[in-house]
Amino acid sequence: MPGIEKLPIEETLEDSPQTRSLLGVFEEDTAAISNYCTQLYQAMHRIYDAQNELSAATHLTSRLLKEYDKQRFPLGGDDEVMSSTLQQFAKVIDELSSCHAVLSTQLADAMMFPITQFKERDLKEILTLKEVFQISSDDHDMAINRYSRLSKRRDNDKARAEAVEDVYTARKKQHQTMMHYFCSLNTLQYKKKTALLEPLLGYMQAQISFFKLGSENLTQQWEDFLGTIGASVQK
């Protein structure tokens, strides 16, 4: 329904069929947002897990290269050139490992944190409020049914007064929960764009910082070293 931006809080007391119909549209939209957000969260979590694994594997590679001198190869002998070369590689990869560790931290803070907050806080709050609203609506319907079943005999005046009080209490509770529910659904409409864009911005900014950090650490000295090793390997 284009042009509809929010649920009318002022119409919660009347609780008309039109209001309920509009509520259904907002609930359908919220369900779609929740489903999409869950898929996006899972995709981003895969990125985060992969980055953590890459960081750990890079650190392990650097450590193993540093331990080359401690190895005993029966046919290898003492190759000082090979040992020195691997130590140089270890330094380069160790710096890369540090860059990957920084990227992992940035992804956790700038990408995973905001989308997790939206998923676990905002969307779960909507689900909880929906359940509370449904319970209060059921209680209100039950109170109405009890009142409607009472006969009009005078000896039922006390029971009728109690039934009226129950209807009033149930209606008041339903109205309050409905207003709270409507407010949360309206707030979600304003939050959803930011909630989806913020982790994406965090991801891109973290990647840009990672590339800049790598460019700063991989100096001309390392490029010359890698070029020399590459040329010797190809001979």
mmCIF file of the C-alpha atoms, coordinates in Angstrom:
data_MODEL
# 
_entry.id   MODEL 
# 
loop_
_atom_site.group_PDB 
_atom_site.id 
_atom_site.type_symbol 
_atom_site.label_atom_id 
_atom_site.label_alt_id 
_atom_site.label_comp_id 
_atom_site.label_asym_id 
_atom_site.label_entity_id 
_atom_site.label_seq_id 
_atom_site.pdbx_PDB_ins_code 
_atom_site.Cartn_x 
_atom_site.Cartn_y 
_atom_site.Cartn_z 
_atom_site.occupancy 
_atom_site.B_iso_or_equiv 
_atom_site.pdbx_formal_charge 
_atom_site.auth_seq_id 
_atom_site.auth_comp_id 
_atom_site.auth_asym_id 
_atom_site.auth_atom_id 
_atom_site.pdbx_PDB_model_num 
ATOM 1   C CA . MET A 1 1   ? 0.000   0.000   0.000   1.00 0.00 ? 1   MET A CA 1 
ATOM 2   C CA . PRO A 1 2   ? 2.099   2.930   -1.278  1.00 0.00 ? 2   PRO A CA 1 
ATOM 3   C CA . GLY A 1 3   ? 2.042   6.189   0.634   1.00 0.00 ? 3   GLY A CA 1 
ATOM 4   C CA . ILE A 1 4   ? 1.430   4.585   4.032   1.00 0.00 ? 4   ILE A CA 1 
ATOM 5   C CA . GLU A 1 5   ? 4.256   5.505   6.375   1.00 0.00 ? 5   GLU A CA 1 
ATOM 6   C CA . LYS A 1 6   ? 2.942   4.598   9.809   1.00 0.00 ? 6   LYS A CA 1 
ATOM 7   C CA . LEU A 1 7   ? 0.180   2.933   11.758  1.00 0.00 ? 7   LEU A CA 1 
ATOM 8   C CA . PRO A 1 8   ? -2.288  5.458   13.257  1.00 0.00 ? 8   PRO A CA 1 
ATOM 9   C CA . ILE A 1 9   ? -1.788  5.290   17.031  1.00 0.00 ? 9   ILE A CA 1 
ATOM 10  C CA . GLU A 1 10  ? -4.863  7.461   17.585  1.00 0.00 ? 10  GLU A CA 1 
ATOM 11  C CA . GLU A 1 11  ? -7.100  4.761   16.100  1.00 0.00 ? 11  GLU A CA 1 
ATOM 12  C CA . THR A 1 12  ? -6.020  1.970   18.438  1.00 0.00 ? 12  THR A CA 1 
ATOM 13  C CA . LEU A 1 13  ? -8.876  2.670   20.856  1.00 0.00 ? 13  LEU A CA 1 
ATOM 14  C CA . GLU A 1 14  ? -11.518 2.214   18.179  1.00 0.00 ? 14  GLU A CA 1 
ATOM 15  C CA . ASP A 1 15  ? -9.724  -0.875  16.805  1.00 0.00 ? 15  ASP A CA 1 
ATOM 16  C CA . SER A 1 16  ? -11.692 -0.842  13.556  1.00 0.00 ? 16  SER A CA 1 
ATOM 17  C CA . PRO A 1 17  ? -11.501 -3.515  10.814  1.00 0.00 ? 17  PRO A CA 1 
ATOM 18  C CA . GLN A 1 18  ? -9.627  -0.994  8.656   1.00 0.00 ? 18  GLN A CA 1 
ATOM 19  C CA . THR A 1 19  ? -7.007  -0.552  11.374  1.00 0.00 ? 19  THR A CA 1 
ATOM 20  C CA . ARG A 1 20  ? -6.651  -4.319  11.751  1.00 0.00 ? 20  ARG A CA 1 
ATOM 21  C CA . SER A 1 21  ? -6.274  -4.677  7.988   1.00 0.00 ? 21  SER A CA 1 
ATOM 22  C CA . LEU A 1 22  ? -3.527  -2.049  7.947   1.00 0.00 ? 22  LEU A CA 1 
ATOM 23  C CA . LEU A 1 23  ? -1.869  -3.796  10.880  1.00 0.00 ? 23  LEU A CA 1 
ATOM 24  C CA . GLY A 1 24  ? -1.786  -6.980  8.815   1.00 0.00 ? 24  GLY A CA 1 
ATOM 25  C CA . VAL A 1 25  ? 0.137   -5.174  6.059   1.00 0.00 ? 25  VAL A CA 1 
ATOM 26  C CA . PHE A 1 26  ? 2.719   -3.895  8.539   1.00 0.00 ? 26  PHE A CA 1 
ATOM 27  C CA . GLU A 1 27  ? 3.065   -7.354  10.089  1.00 0.00 ? 27  GLU A CA 1 
ATOM 28  C CA . GLU A 1 28  ? 3.602   -8.876  6.650   1.00 0.00 ? 28  GLU A CA 1 
ATOM 29  C CA . ASP A 1 29  ? 6.265   -6.273  5.889   1.00 0.00 ? 29  ASP A CA 1 
ATOM 30  C CA . THR A 1 30  ? 7.941   -6.918  9.245   1.00 0.00 ? 30  THR A CA 1 
ATOM 31  C CA . ALA A 1 31  ? 8.031   -10.660 8.557   1.00 0.00 ? 31  ALA A CA 1 
ATOM 32  C CA . ALA A 1 32  ? 9.683   -9.988  5.183   1.00 0.00 ? 32  ALA A CA 1 
ATOM 33  C CA . ILE A 1 33  ? 12.258  -7.697  6.816   1.00 0.00 ? 33  ILE A CA 1 
ATOM 34  C CA . SER A 1 34  ? 12.985  -10.309 9.471   1.00 0.00 ? 34  SER A CA 1 
ATOM 35  C CA . ASN A 1 35  ? 13.455  -13.062 6.897   1.00 0.00 ? 35  ASN A CA 1 
ATOM 36  C CA . TYR A 1 36  ? 15.745  -10.940 4.720   1.00 0.00 ? 36  TYR A CA 1 
ATOM 37  C CA . CYS A 1 37  ? 17.749  -9.693  7.705   1.00 0.00 ? 37  CYS A CA 1 
ATOM 38  C CA . THR A 1 38  ? 18.285  -13.266 8.901   1.00 0.00 ? 38  THR A CA 1 
ATOM 39  C CA . GLN A 1 39  ? 19.697  -14.260 5.511   1.00 0.00 ? 39  GLN A CA 1 
ATOM 40  C CA . LEU A 1 40  ? 21.937  -11.185 5.404   1.00 0.00 ? 40  LEU A CA 1 
ATOM 41  C CA . TYR A 1 41  ? 23.115  -11.877 8.946   1.00 0.00 ? 41  TYR A CA 1 
ATOM 42  C CA . GLN A 1 42  ? 24.044  -15.440 7.990   1.00 0.00 ? 42  GLN A CA 1 
ATOM 43  C CA . ALA A 1 43  ? 25.974  -14.238 4.929   1.00 0.00 ? 43  ALA A CA 1 
ATOM 44  C CA . MET A 1 44  ? 27.871  -11.640 6.955   1.00 0.00 ? 44  MET A CA 1 
ATOM 45  C CA . HIS A 1 45  ? 28.617  -14.179 9.655   1.00 0.00 ? 45  HIS A CA 1 
ATOM 46  C CA . ARG A 1 46  ? 30.192  -16.388 6.992   1.00 0.00 ? 46  ARG A CA 1 
ATOM 47  C CA . ILE A 1 47  ? 32.402  -13.450 5.966   1.00 0.00 ? 47  ILE A CA 1 
ATOM 48  C CA . TYR A 1 48  ? 33.362  -12.883 9.593   1.00 0.00 ? 48  TYR A CA 1 
ATOM 49  C CA . ASP A 1 49  ? 34.086  -16.573 10.232  1.00 0.00 ? 49  ASP A CA 1 
ATOM 50  C CA . ALA A 1 50  ? 36.132  -16.816 7.028   1.00 0.00 ? 50  ALA A CA 1 
ATOM 51  C CA . GLN A 1 51  ? 38.164  -13.746 7.988   1.00 0.00 ? 51  GLN A CA 1 
ATOM 52  C CA . ASN A 1 52  ? 38.854  -15.161 11.448  1.00 0.00 ? 52  ASN A CA 1 
ATOM 53  C CA . GLU A 1 53  ? 39.968  -18.438 9.885   1.00 0.00 ? 53  GLU A CA 1 
ATOM 54  C CA . LEU A 1 54  ? 42.197  -16.594 7.402   1.00 0.00 ? 54  LEU A CA 1 
ATOM 55  C CA . SER A 1 55  ? 43.719  -14.553 10.215  1.00 0.00 ? 55  SER A CA 1 
ATOM 56  C CA . ALA A 1 56  ? 44.429  -17.659 12.292  1.00 0.00 ? 56  ALA A CA 1 
ATOM 57  C CA . ALA A 1 57  ? 45.841  -19.584 9.310   1.00 0.00 ? 57  ALA A CA 1 
ATOM 58  C CA . THR A 1 58  ? 48.106  -16.674 8.330   1.00 0.00 ? 58  THR A CA 1 
ATOM 59  C CA . HIS A 1 59  ? 49.433  -16.437 11.883  1.00 0.00 ? 59  HIS A CA 1 
ATOM 60  C CA . LEU A 1 60  ? 50.065  -20.197 11.939  1.00 0.00 ? 60  LEU A CA 1 
ATOM 61  C CA . THR A 1 61  ? 51.940  -20.011 8.625   1.00 0.00 ? 61  THR A CA 1 
ATOM 62  C CA . SER A 1 62  ? 54.202  -17.282 9.982   1.00 0.00 ? 62  SER A CA 1 
ATOM 63  C CA . ARG A 1 63  ? 54.898  -19.290 13.137  1.00 0.00 ? 63  ARG A CA 1 
ATOM 64  C CA . LEU A 1 64  ? 55.773  -22.425 11.165  1.00 0.00 ? 64  LEU A CA 1 
ATOM 65  C CA . LEU A 1 65  ? 58.188  -20.491 8.956   1.00 0.00 ? 65  LEU A CA 1 
ATOM 66  C CA . LYS A 1 66  ? 59.917  -19.107 12.036  1.00 0.00 ? 66  LYS A CA 1 
ATOM 67  C CA . GLU A 1 67  ? 60.332  -22.663 13.344  1.00 0.00 ? 67  GLU A CA 1 
ATOM 68  C CA . TYR A 1 68  ? 62.044  -23.917 10.168  1.00 0.00 ? 68  TYR A CA 1 
ATOM 69  C CA . ASP A 1 69  ? 65.482  -23.698 11.805  1.00 0.00 ? 69  ASP A CA 1 
ATOM 70  C CA . LYS A 1 70  ? 64.337  -26.081 14.528  1.00 0.00 ? 70  LYS A CA 1 
ATOM 71  C CA . GLN A 1 71  ? 63.425  -28.814 12.058  1.00 0.00 ? 71  GLN A CA 1 
ATOM 72  C CA . ARG A 1 72  ? 65.745  -31.734 11.327  1.00 0.00 ? 72  ARG A CA 1 
ATOM 73  C CA . PHE A 1 73  ? 65.718  -32.923 7.725   1.00 0.00 ? 73  PHE A CA 1 
ATOM 74  C CA . PRO A 1 74  ? 67.926  -36.016 7.206   1.00 0.00 ? 74  PRO A CA 1 
ATOM 75  C CA . LEU A 1 75  ? 68.693  -35.086 3.597   1.00 0.00 ? 75  LEU A CA 1 
ATOM 76  C CA . GLY A 1 76  ? 68.379  -31.343 3.862   1.00 0.00 ? 76  GLY A CA 1 
ATOM 77  C CA . GLY A 1 77  ? 71.567  -30.352 5.572   1.00 0.00 ? 77  GLY A CA 1 
ATOM 78  C CA . ASP A 1 78  ? 72.129  -26.809 6.776   1.00 0.00 ? 78  ASP A CA 1 
ATOM 79  C CA . ASP A 1 79  ? 70.903  -24.413 4.112   1.00 0.00 ? 79  ASP A CA 1 
ATOM 80  C CA . GLU A 1 80  ? 71.529  -20.933 5.464   1.00 0.00 ? 80  GLU A CA 1 
ATOM 81  C CA . VAL A 1 81  ? 70.146  -19.255 2.345   1.00 0.00 ? 81  VAL A CA 1 
ATOM 82  C CA . MET A 1 82  ? 66.870  -21.181 2.569   1.00 0.00 ? 82  MET A CA 1 
ATOM 83  C CA . SER A 1 83  ? 66.627  -20.529 6.286   1.00 0.00 ? 83  SER A CA 1 
ATOM 84  C CA . SER A 1 84  ? 67.253  -16.815 5.841   1.00 0.00 ? 84  SER A CA 1 
ATOM 85  C CA . THR A 1 85  ? 64.741  -16.620 2.994   1.00 0.00 ? 85  THR A CA 1 
ATOM 86  C CA . LEU A 1 86  ? 62.009  -18.296 5.034   1.00 0.00 ? 86  LEU A CA 1 
ATOM 87  C CA . GLN A 1 87  ? 62.688  -15.975 7.952   1.00 0.00 ? 87  GLN A CA 1 
ATOM 88  C CA . GLN A 1 88  ? 62.186  -13.032 5.620   1.00 0.00 ? 88  GLN A CA 1 
ATOM 89  C CA . PHE A 1 89  ? 58.922  -14.556 4.421   1.00 0.00 ? 89  PHE A CA 1 
ATOM 90  C CA . ALA A 1 90  ? 57.916  -15.058 8.042   1.00 0.00 ? 90  ALA A CA 1 
ATOM 91  C CA . LYS A 1 91  ? 58.349  -11.334 8.699   1.00 0.00 ? 91  LYS A CA 1 
ATOM 92  C CA . VAL A 1 92  ? 56.207  -10.380 5.706   1.00 0.00 ? 92  VAL A CA 1 
ATOM 93  C CA . ILE A 1 93  ? 53.475  -12.894 6.544   1.00 0.00 ? 93  ILE A CA 1 
ATOM 94  C CA . ASP A 1 94  ? 53.595  -11.879 10.204  1.00 0.00 ? 94  ASP A CA 1 
ATOM 95  C CA . GLU A 1 95  ? 52.810  -8.306  9.194   1.00 0.00 ? 95  GLU A CA 1 
ATOM 96  C CA . LEU A 1 96  ? 49.990  -9.577  6.988   1.00 0.00 ? 96  LEU A CA 1 
ATOM 97  C CA . SER A 1 97  ? 48.726  -11.607 9.931   1.00 0.00 ? 97  SER A CA 1 
ATOM 98  C CA . SER A 1 98  ? 48.549  -8.436  12.006  1.00 0.00 ? 98  SER A CA 1 
ATOM 99  C CA . CYS A 1 99  ? 46.579  -6.740  9.229   1.00 0.00 ? 99  CYS A CA 1 
ATOM 100 C CA . HIS A 1 100 ? 44.143  -9.651  9.090   1.00 0.00 ? 100 HIS A CA 1 
ATOM 101 C CA . ALA A 1 101 ? 43.706  -9.548  12.874  1.00 0.00 ? 101 ALA A CA 1 
ATOM 102 C CA . VAL A 1 102 ? 42.855  -5.843  12.682  1.00 0.00 ? 102 VAL A CA 1 
ATOM 103 C CA . LEU A 1 103 ? 40.346  -6.550  9.903   1.00 0.00 ? 103 LEU A CA 1 
ATOM 104 C CA . SER A 1 104 ? 38.693  -9.267  12.004  1.00 0.00 ? 104 SER A CA 1 
ATOM 105 C CA . THR A 1 105 ? 38.248  -6.821  14.869  1.00 0.00 ? 105 THR A CA 1 
ATOM 106 C CA . GLN A 1 106 ? 36.853  -4.127  12.577  1.00 0.00 ? 106 GLN A CA 1 
ATOM 107 C CA . LEU A 1 107 ? 34.372  -6.563  11.018  1.00 0.00 ? 107 LEU A CA 1 
ATOM 108 C CA . ALA A 1 108 ? 33.192  -7.587  14.477  1.00 0.00 ? 108 ALA A CA 1 
ATOM 109 C CA . ASP A 1 109 ? 32.655  -3.987  15.569  1.00 0.00 ? 109 ASP A CA 1 
ATOM 110 C CA . ALA A 1 110 ? 31.450  -2.320  12.374  1.00 0.00 ? 110 ALA A CA 1 
ATOM 111 C CA . MET A 1 111 ? 29.602  -5.129  10.571  1.00 0.00 ? 111 MET A CA 1 
ATOM 112 C CA . MET A 1 112 ? 28.513  -7.882  12.953  1.00 0.00 ? 112 MET A CA 1 
ATOM 113 C CA . PHE A 1 113 ? 27.616  -5.711  15.945  1.00 0.00 ? 113 PHE A CA 1 
ATOM 114 C CA . PRO A 1 114 ? 24.980  -3.478  14.263  1.00 0.00 ? 114 PRO A CA 1 
ATOM 115 C CA . ILE A 1 115 ? 23.239  -6.256  12.337  1.00 0.00 ? 115 ILE A CA 1 
ATOM 116 C CA . THR A 1 116 ? 23.252  -8.500  15.419  1.00 0.00 ? 116 THR A CA 1 
ATOM 117 C CA . GLN A 1 117 ? 21.747  -5.697  17.498  1.00 0.00 ? 117 GLN A CA 1 
ATOM 118 C CA . PHE A 1 118 ? 18.979  -5.170  14.957  1.00 0.00 ? 118 PHE A CA 1 
ATOM 119 C CA . LYS A 1 119 ? 18.263  -8.890  14.695  1.00 0.00 ? 119 LYS A CA 1 
ATOM 120 C CA . GLU A 1 120 ? 18.445  -9.764  18.386  1.00 0.00 ? 120 GLU A CA 1 
ATOM 121 C CA . ARG A 1 121 ? 17.015  -6.575  19.871  1.00 0.00 ? 121 ARG A CA 1 
ATOM 122 C CA . ASP A 1 122 ? 14.652  -4.778  17.491  1.00 0.00 ? 122 ASP A CA 1 
ATOM 123 C CA . LEU A 1 123 ? 13.203  -7.733  15.599  1.00 0.00 ? 123 LEU A CA 1 
ATOM 124 C CA . LYS A 1 124 ? 12.862  -9.877  18.725  1.00 0.00 ? 124 LYS A CA 1 
ATOM 125 C CA . GLU A 1 125 ? 11.112  -7.015  20.509  1.00 0.00 ? 125 GLU A CA 1 
ATOM 126 C CA . ILE A 1 126 ? 8.550   -6.872  17.697  1.00 0.00 ? 126 ILE A CA 1 
ATOM 127 C CA . LEU A 1 127 ? 7.962   -10.619 17.987  1.00 0.00 ? 127 LEU A CA 1 
ATOM 128 C CA . THR A 1 128 ? 7.523   -10.393 21.754  1.00 0.00 ? 128 THR A CA 1 
ATOM 129 C CA . LEU A 1 129 ? 5.109   -7.469  21.483  1.00 0.00 ? 129 LEU A CA 1 
ATOM 130 C CA . LYS A 1 130 ? 3.099   -9.330  18.857  1.00 0.00 ? 130 LYS A CA 1 
ATOM 131 C CA . GLU A 1 131 ? 2.682   -12.252 21.259  1.00 0.00 ? 131 GLU A CA 1 
ATOM 132 C CA . VAL A 1 132 ? 1.713   -9.945  24.136  1.00 0.00 ? 132 VAL A CA 1 
ATOM 133 C CA . PHE A 1 133 ? -0.784  -8.121  21.917  1.00 0.00 ? 133 PHE A CA 1 
ATOM 134 C CA . GLN A 1 134 ? -2.321  -11.418 20.791  1.00 0.00 ? 134 GLN A CA 1 
ATOM 135 C CA . ILE A 1 135 ? -2.709  -12.558 24.399  1.00 0.00 ? 135 ILE A CA 1 
ATOM 136 C CA . SER A 1 136 ? -4.346  -9.276  25.433  1.00 0.00 ? 136 SER A CA 1 
ATOM 137 C CA . SER A 1 137 ? -6.683  -9.461  22.419  1.00 0.00 ? 137 SER A CA 1 
ATOM 138 C CA . ASP A 1 138 ? -7.672  -13.023 23.331  1.00 0.00 ? 138 ASP A CA 1 
ATOM 139 C CA . ASP A 1 139 ? -8.318  -11.955 26.932  1.00 0.00 ? 139 ASP A CA 1 
ATOM 140 C CA . HIS A 1 140 ? -10.482 -9.086  25.683  1.00 0.00 ? 140 HIS A CA 1 
ATOM 141 C CA . ASP A 1 141 ? -12.499 -11.397 23.429  1.00 0.00 ? 141 ASP A CA 1 
ATOM 142 C CA . MET A 1 142 ? -13.037 -13.820 26.310  1.00 0.00 ? 142 MET A CA 1 
ATOM 143 C CA . ALA A 1 143 ? -14.243 -10.988 28.565  1.00 0.00 ? 143 ALA A CA 1 
ATOM 144 C CA . ILE A 1 144 ? -16.699 -9.854  25.876  1.00 0.00 ? 144 ILE A CA 1 
ATOM 145 C CA . ASN A 1 145 ? -17.989 -13.410 25.458  1.00 0.00 ? 145 ASN A CA 1 
ATOM 146 C CA . ARG A 1 146 ? -18.511 -13.845 29.201  1.00 0.00 ? 146 ARG A CA 1 
ATOM 147 C CA . TYR A 1 147 ? -20.440 -10.574 29.342  1.00 0.00 ? 147 TYR A CA 1 
ATOM 148 C CA . SER A 1 148 ? -22.617 -11.447 26.350  1.00 0.00 ? 148 SER A CA 1 
ATOM 149 C CA . ARG A 1 149 ? -23.612 -14.796 27.886  1.00 0.00 ? 149 ARG A CA 1 
ATOM 150 C CA . LEU A 1 150 ? -25.067 -13.184 31.015  1.00 0.00 ? 150 LEU A CA 1 
ATOM 151 C CA . SER A 1 151 ? -28.874 -13.041 31.229  1.00 0.00 ? 151 SER A CA 1 
ATOM 152 C CA . LYS A 1 152 ? -30.718 -9.830  32.066  1.00 0.00 ? 152 LYS A CA 1 
ATOM 153 C CA . ARG A 1 153 ? -32.300 -11.100 35.292  1.00 0.00 ? 153 ARG A CA 1 
ATOM 154 C CA . ARG A 1 154 ? -31.864 -8.882  38.353  1.00 0.00 ? 154 ARG A CA 1 
ATOM 155 C CA . ASP A 1 155 ? -30.117 -11.591 40.344  1.00 0.00 ? 155 ASP A CA 1 
ATOM 156 C CA . ASN A 1 156 ? -27.293 -11.301 37.833  1.00 0.00 ? 156 ASN A CA 1 
ATOM 157 C CA . ASP A 1 157 ? -26.533 -7.646  38.637  1.00 0.00 ? 157 ASP A CA 1 
ATOM 158 C CA . LYS A 1 158 ? -23.444 -8.497  40.652  1.00 0.00 ? 158 LYS A CA 1 
ATOM 159 C CA . ALA A 1 159 ? -22.138 -10.891 38.027  1.00 0.00 ? 159 ALA A CA 1 
ATOM 160 C CA . ARG A 1 160 ? -22.902 -8.320  35.351  1.00 0.00 ? 160 ARG A CA 1 
ATOM 161 C CA . ALA A 1 161 ? -20.965 -5.632  37.218  1.00 0.00 ? 161 ALA A CA 1 
ATOM 162 C CA . GLU A 1 162 ? -18.007 -7.972  37.535  1.00 0.00 ? 162 GLU A CA 1 
ATOM 163 C CA . ALA A 1 163 ? -18.217 -8.830  33.841  1.00 0.00 ? 163 ALA A CA 1 
ATOM 164 C CA . VAL A 1 164 ? -18.318 -5.141  32.911  1.00 0.00 ? 164 VAL A CA 1 
ATOM 165 C CA . GLU A 1 165 ? -15.249 -4.540  35.070  1.00 0.00 ? 165 GLU A CA 1 
ATOM 166 C CA . ASP A 1 166 ? -13.466 -7.445  33.379  1.00 0.00 ? 166 ASP A CA 1 
ATOM 167 C CA . VAL A 1 167 ? -14.307 -6.044  29.940  1.00 0.00 ? 167 VAL A CA 1 
ATOM 168 C CA . TYR A 1 168 ? -13.040 -2.603  30.945  1.00 0.00 ? 168 TYR A CA 1 
ATOM 169 C CA . THR A 1 169 ? -9.788  -3.993  32.366  1.00 0.00 ? 169 THR A CA 1 
ATOM 170 C CA . ALA A 1 170 ? -9.199  -6.252  29.366  1.00 0.00 ? 170 ALA A CA 1 
ATOM 171 C CA . ARG A 1 171 ? -9.966  -3.445  26.898  1.00 0.00 ? 171 ARG A CA 1 
ATOM 172 C CA . LYS A 1 172 ? -7.611  -1.075  28.686  1.00 0.00 ? 172 LYS A CA 1 
ATOM 173 C CA . LYS A 1 173 ? -4.809  -3.639  28.646  1.00 0.00 ? 173 LYS A CA 1 
ATOM 174 C CA . GLN A 1 174 ? -5.408  -4.410  24.988  1.00 0.00 ? 174 GLN A CA 1 
ATOM 175 C CA . HIS A 1 175 ? -5.376  -0.715  24.112  1.00 0.00 ? 175 HIS A CA 1 
ATOM 176 C CA . GLN A 1 176 ? -2.079  -0.159  25.919  1.00 0.00 ? 176 GLN A CA 1 
ATOM 177 C CA . THR A 1 177 ? -0.367  -3.161  24.335  1.00 0.00 ? 177 THR A CA 1 
ATOM 178 C CA . MET A 1 178 ? -1.760  -2.216  20.927  1.00 0.00 ? 178 MET A CA 1 
ATOM 179 C CA . MET A 1 179 ? -0.316  1.304   21.182  1.00 0.00 ? 179 MET A CA 1 
ATOM 180 C CA . HIS A 1 180 ? 3.050   -0.089  22.230  1.00 0.00 ? 180 HIS A CA 1 
ATOM 181 C CA . TYR A 1 181 ? 2.956   -2.620  19.394  1.00 0.00 ? 181 TYR A CA 1 
ATOM 182 C CA . PHE A 1 182 ? 2.020   0.037   16.820  1.00 0.00 ? 182 PHE A CA 1 
ATOM 183 C CA . CYS A 1 183 ? 4.827   2.319   18.027  1.00 0.00 ? 183 CYS A CA 1 
ATOM 184 C CA . SER A 1 184 ? 7.379   -0.471  17.644  1.00 0.00 ? 184 SER A CA 1 
ATOM 185 C CA . LEU A 1 185 ? 6.141   -1.370  14.161  1.00 0.00 ? 185 LEU A CA 1 
ATOM 186 C CA . ASN A 1 186 ? 6.325   2.289   13.126  1.00 0.00 ? 186 ASN A CA 1 
ATOM 187 C CA . THR A 1 187 ? 9.809   2.641   14.595  1.00 0.00 ? 187 THR A CA 1 
ATOM 188 C CA . LEU A 1 188 ? 10.944  -0.418  12.661  1.00 0.00 ? 188 LEU A CA 1 
ATOM 189 C CA . GLN A 1 189 ? 9.980   1.274   9.398   1.00 0.00 ? 189 GLN A CA 1 
ATOM 190 C CA . TYR A 1 190 ? 12.373  4.112   10.200  1.00 0.00 ? 190 TYR A CA 1 
ATOM 191 C CA . LYS A 1 191 ? 15.110  1.826   11.490  1.00 0.00 ? 191 LYS A CA 1 
ATOM 192 C CA . LYS A 1 192 ? 15.175  -0.792  8.754   1.00 0.00 ? 192 LYS A CA 1 
ATOM 193 C CA . LYS A 1 193 ? 17.106  1.233   6.167   1.00 0.00 ? 193 LYS A CA 1 
ATOM 194 C CA . THR A 1 194 ? 19.781  2.245   8.640   1.00 0.00 ? 194 THR A CA 1 
ATOM 195 C CA . ALA A 1 195 ? 19.890  -1.270  10.067  1.00 0.00 ? 195 ALA A CA 1 
ATOM 196 C CA . LEU A 1 196 ? 20.675  -2.724  6.639   1.00 0.00 ? 196 LEU A CA 1 
ATOM 197 C CA . LEU A 1 197 ? 23.052  0.004   5.454   1.00 0.00 ? 197 LEU A CA 1 
ATOM 198 C CA . GLU A 1 198 ? 25.143  0.393   8.612   1.00 0.00 ? 198 GLU A CA 1 
ATOM 199 C CA . PRO A 1 199 ? 26.745  -3.090  8.559   1.00 0.00 ? 199 PRO A CA 1 
ATOM 200 C CA . LEU A 1 200 ? 27.397  -2.772  4.811   1.00 0.00 ? 200 LEU A CA 1 
ATOM 201 C CA . LEU A 1 201 ? 29.181  0.531   5.349   1.00 0.00 ? 201 LEU A CA 1 
ATOM 202 C CA . GLY A 1 202 ? 31.128  -1.058  8.186   1.00 0.00 ? 202 GLY A CA 1 
ATOM 203 C CA . TYR A 1 203 ? 32.171  -3.937  5.940   1.00 0.00 ? 203 TYR A CA 1 
ATOM 204 C CA . MET A 1 204 ? 33.373  -1.673  3.131   1.00 0.00 ? 204 MET A CA 1 
ATOM 205 C CA . GLN A 1 205 ? 35.197  0.706   5.470   1.00 0.00 ? 205 GLN A CA 1 
ATOM 206 C CA . ALA A 1 206 ? 36.932  -2.224  7.170   1.00 0.00 ? 206 ALA A CA 1 
ATOM 207 C CA . GLN A 1 207 ? 38.068  -3.584  3.801   1.00 0.00 ? 207 GLN A CA 1 
ATOM 208 C CA . ILE A 1 208 ? 39.356  -0.178  2.678   1.00 0.00 ? 208 ILE A CA 1 
ATOM 209 C CA . SER A 1 209 ? 41.300  0.199   5.929   1.00 0.00 ? 209 SER A CA 1 
ATOM 210 C CA . PHE A 1 210 ? 42.720  -3.294  5.457   1.00 0.00 ? 210 PHE A CA 1 
ATOM 211 C CA . PHE A 1 211 ? 43.965  -2.526  1.943   1.00 0.00 ? 211 PHE A CA 1 
ATOM 212 C CA . LYS A 1 212 ? 45.484  0.766   3.092   1.00 0.00 ? 212 LYS A CA 1 
ATOM 213 C CA . LEU A 1 213 ? 47.181  -0.949  6.014   1.00 0.00 ? 213 LEU A CA 1 
ATOM 214 C CA . GLY A 1 214 ? 48.576  -3.627  3.717   1.00 0.00 ? 214 GLY A CA 1 
ATOM 215 C CA . SER A 1 215 ? 49.830  -1.020  1.275   1.00 0.00 ? 215 SER A CA 1 
ATOM 216 C CA . GLU A 1 216 ? 51.617  0.831   4.069   1.00 0.00 ? 216 GLU A CA 1 
ATOM 217 C CA . ASN A 1 217 ? 53.241  -2.313  5.477   1.00 0.00 ? 217 ASN A CA 1 
ATOM 218 C CA . LEU A 1 218 ? 54.273  -3.886  2.173   1.00 0.00 ? 218 LEU A CA 1 
ATOM 219 C CA . THR A 1 219 ? 56.973  -1.346  1.430   1.00 0.00 ? 219 THR A CA 1 
ATOM 220 C CA . GLN A 1 220 ? 59.214  -1.158  -1.608  1.00 0.00 ? 220 GLN A CA 1 
ATOM 221 C CA . GLN A 1 221 ? 61.806  -3.175  0.316   1.00 0.00 ? 221 GLN A CA 1 
ATOM 222 C CA . TRP A 1 222 ? 59.422  -6.127  0.561   1.00 0.00 ? 222 TRP A CA 1 
ATOM 223 C CA . GLU A 1 223 ? 58.425  -5.785  -3.084  1.00 0.00 ? 223 GLU A CA 1 
ATOM 224 C CA . ASP A 1 224 ? 62.079  -5.920  -4.124  1.00 0.00 ? 224 ASP A CA 1 
ATOM 225 C CA . PHE A 1 225 ? 62.616  -8.973  -1.922  1.00 0.00 ? 225 PHE A CA 1 
ATOM 226 C CA . LEU A 1 226 ? 59.609  -10.781 -3.380  1.00 0.00 ? 226 LEU A CA 1 
ATOM 227 C CA . GLY A 1 227 ? 60.700  -9.862  -6.895  1.00 0.00 ? 227 GLY A CA 1 
ATOM 228 C CA . THR A 1 228 ? 64.167  -11.316 -6.283  1.00 0.00 ? 228 THR A CA 1 
ATOM 229 C CA . ILE A 1 229 ? 62.752  -14.551 -4.865  1.00 0.00 ? 229 ILE A CA 1 
ATOM 230 C CA . GLY A 1 230 ? 60.282  -14.828 -7.729  1.00 0.00 ? 230 GLY A CA 1 
ATOM 231 C CA . ALA A 1 231 ? 63.051  -14.419 -10.295 1.00 0.00 ? 231 ALA A CA 1 
ATOM 232 C CA . SER A 1 232 ? 65.237  -17.067 -8.621  1.00 0.00 ? 232 SER A CA 1 
ATOM 233 C CA . VAL A 1 233 ? 62.365  -19.565 -8.450  1.00 0.00 ? 233 VAL A CA 1 
ATOM 234 C CA . GLN A 1 234 ? 61.651  -19.195 -12.167 1.00 0.00 ? 234 GLN A CA 1 
ATOM 235 C CA . LYS A 1 235 ? 65.258  -19.923 -13.181 1.00 0.00 ? 235 LYS A CA 1 
# 
